[in-house]
Amino acid sequence: MANTSLIILLSSLLLLLVFPVSGQLRRDFYKNTCPNVESLVRSAVQKKFQQTFVTAPATLRLFFHDCLVRGCDASVMLASSNGRSEKDHPDDISLAGDGFDTVIKAKAAVDSDSRCTNKVSCADILALATRDVVALAGGPSYSVELGRRDGRISTKASVRHKLPHPDFSLDQLNTMFASHGLTQTDMIALSGAHTIGFSHCSRFFNRIYKFSKQNRIDPTLNMTYALQLRQMCPTRVDPRVAINMDPTTPQTFDNAYFQNLQKGMGLFTSDQTLFTDTRSRPIVNQFAASNTAFERAFVSAITKLGRVGVMTGNKGEIRRDCSSVN
């Protein structure tokens, strides 16, 4: 019996080493230090959202890019004078300024309350703001675990090979997400955030013009949709032009993304592969048929994402300015 208990204990410790869990994260973390943190953040996010819808996809993408590189520590927000921080990497350079601005405005709102000044991390504010933009766009509201500390390190090099690319296969996507303890279902649910996403033409240019010698247009792409994309993205398109990733309900957080995949209307190869690959197709079909199933899976997945690589306790710091270390 003692040996069995020892084996179970060792197995648990091994799991902790492989996939660090949420540590001291908890929903009521600021109950005694900043009890109204959620309403302060929500109010600031709502004001920003009313100014521009881009607030929603920009904030959501910022959270995603932050957590997959060095963990959810707001290191993506750190600026550097030499252009060598995370946000300077080619994979992050397209992060919309409205996402950063949302967190900065929410941080100012929190710090304006004397009870909360310099007590809430930028990482937690980003996590809360992400929940709020999803809800404002028509998606689910959910409880957010809090207690993250802000990182002090942000390097351009650390982004390399840490973020999914538009041409990724299912195996590449699964490998990347599994490295953070996320399942294939988690990955598919998080991909559903593209329902309010947008992309520059360069990210999918080859799919509609230079896919292969035999097929100029990717054969997995709906032909009508491909020709529409060509109209929106001519060969000499302005690089600033952005295209909605969900052509049907681009400003609503819903399961239309998965319904589009069924019709061959996934903008990226990494989107469409979720349906063309028979291993992931059943989950796509499930989410396409039920918005409730998608929302439930999304909440579970983004909660797990929010635990990736977090620092708690005395590690890291609480930044006074989200763009620079104290």
PyMOL commands that set and color helices and strands:
alter all, ss='L'
color gray80, all
select helices_A, chain A and resi 2-18+37-51+55-68+75-77+86-88+97-111+122-136+157-159+170-178+184-196+201-203+205-209+223-232+256-262+269-276+281-289+291-305
alter helices_A, ss='H'
color red, helices_A
select strands_A, chain A and resi 198-200+242-244
alter strands_A, ss='S'
color yellow, strands_A
deselect
rebuild
show_as cartoon
